């Protein structure tokens, strides 16, 4: 099932160009369904980040850095979008001196009282 889902997501992002963010629930709904998680980020047909399938963690965060310039270049390659993309303003980049996530595993979720 994951292979089929992955194929659909990669195909959709490759055909039109763009960033495809996929998220899914994790765990059992108390009945017959079990959600496998496996969130992912796909850019222009390439999977750049993917979460674990059937993770036992309560919360899993998947993050990726996406270049909007690459997405725009890919979309500009399609002749039907050339006129539209030529008139679009540039997307500014902002450089900051910090990183989200810190590179280590995510902290545990807070416990509700």
C-alpha positions as CSV (number, residue, x, y, z in Angstrom):
1,X,0.0,0.0,0.0
2,X,2.9,2.4,0.8
3,X,4.5,1.7,-2.6
4,X,1.3,2.6,-4.4
5,X,0.8,5.8,-2.3
6,X,4.4,6.8,-2.9
7,X,4.1,6.2,-6.6
8,X,0.9,8.4,-6.8
9,X,2.5,11.3,-4.8
10,X,5.8,11.2,-6.8
11,X,3.9,11.1,-10.1
12,X,1.6,14.0,-9.1
13,X,4.5,16.2,-8.0
14,X,6.6,15.3,-11.1
15,X,3.9,15.9,-13.7
16,X,3.0,19.5,-12.6
17,X,6.1,20.4,-10.6
18,X,5.7,21.6,-7.0
19,X,5.9,20.6,-3.4
20,X,3.6,17.9,-2.2
21,X,3.2,17.5,1.6
22,X,1.5,14.3,2.7
23,X,0.5,13.5,6.3
24,X,-1.3,10.5,7.7
25,X,-2.6,9.4,11.1
26,X,-0.6,6.9,13.2
27,X,-2.2,4.1,15.2
28,X,-5.5,2.3,15.5
29,X,-8.9,4.0,15.5
30,X,-10.3,1.5,18.0
31,X,-12.0,-0.5,15.4
32,X,-10.7,-2.3,12.3
33,X,-8.4,0.4,10.9
34,X,-4.8,0.9,11.5
35,X,-3.1,4.0,10.1
36,X,0.6,3.6,9.2
37,X,1.8,7.2,9.4
38,X,4.6,7.7,6.9
39,X,4.3,11.4,6.3
40,X,6.4,12.8,3.5
41,X,7.6,15.8,1.5
42,X,8.0,15.5,-2.2
43,X,9.5,18.2,-4.4
44,X,9.3,18.1,-8.2
45,X,8.9,14.3,-8.1
46,X,11.7,13.6,-5.6
47,X,11.0,12.5,-2.0
48,X,13.1,14.8,0.2
49,X,11.8,13.7,3.6
50,X,9.8,10.7,4.8
51,X,8.7,9.6,8.2
52,X,8.7,6.0,9.6
53,X,6.0,3.6,8.7
54,X,4.2,2.0,11.6
55,X,6.1,4.1,14.1
56,X,5.4,3.5,17.8
57,X,5.9,7.2,18.6
58,X,2.9,9.1,19.6
59,X,4.0,12.1,17.5
60,X,6.4,12.2,14.6
61,X,7.4,15.4,12.8
62,X,8.9,15.4,9.3
63,X,10.5,18.5,8.0
64,X,12.4,19.5,4.9
65,X,14.0,22.6,3.3
66,X,12.3,23.4,0.0
67,X,13.7,25.7,-2.6
68,X,10.8,27.6,-4.1
69,X,13.2,28.7,-6.9
70,X,13.5,25.0,-8.0
71,X,9.8,24.6,-7.9
72,X,9.3,27.8,-10.0
73,X,12.0,26.7,-12.5
74,X,10.3,23.3,-12.9
75,X,6.9,24.9,-13.5
76,X,8.4,27.5,-15.9
77,X,9.6,24.6,-18.1
78,X,6.0,23.8,-19.0
79,X,5.0,25.9,-22.0
80,X,1.5,26.4,-20.7
81,X,2.9,28.2,-17.7
82,X,5.7,30.2,-19.3
83,X,3.7,33.4,-19.7
84,X,2.2,33.2,-16.2
85,X,5.6,32.5,-14.5
86,X,7.4,35.2,-16.5
87,X,5.2,37.8,-14.9
88,X,5.4,36.5,-11.3
89,X,7.5,38.4,-8.9
90,X,10.6,36.8,-7.3
91,X,10.2,35.1,-4.0
92,X,12.5,36.7,-1.5
93,X,14.9,34.6,0.6
94,X,15.4,35.4,4.3
95,X,18.6,34.2,6.0
96,X,18.3,33.7,9.8
97,X,20.9,32.6,12.4
98,X,18.9,29.8,13.8
99,X,17.5,26.4,12.7
100,X,14.2,24.8,13.4
101,X,14.5,21.4,15.0
102,X,18.2,21.6,16.1
103,X,19.2,18.5,14.1
104,X,18.4,16.1,17.0
105,X,15.3,14.0,17.7
106,X,12.1,15.9,18.4
107,X,11.3,16.5,22.1
108,X,8.6,14.3,23.6
109,X,5.1,15.9,23.5
110,X,3.9,17.6,26.7
111,X,1.8,15.5,29.0
112,X,-1.8,16.7,29.6
113,X,-2.9,16.8,33.2
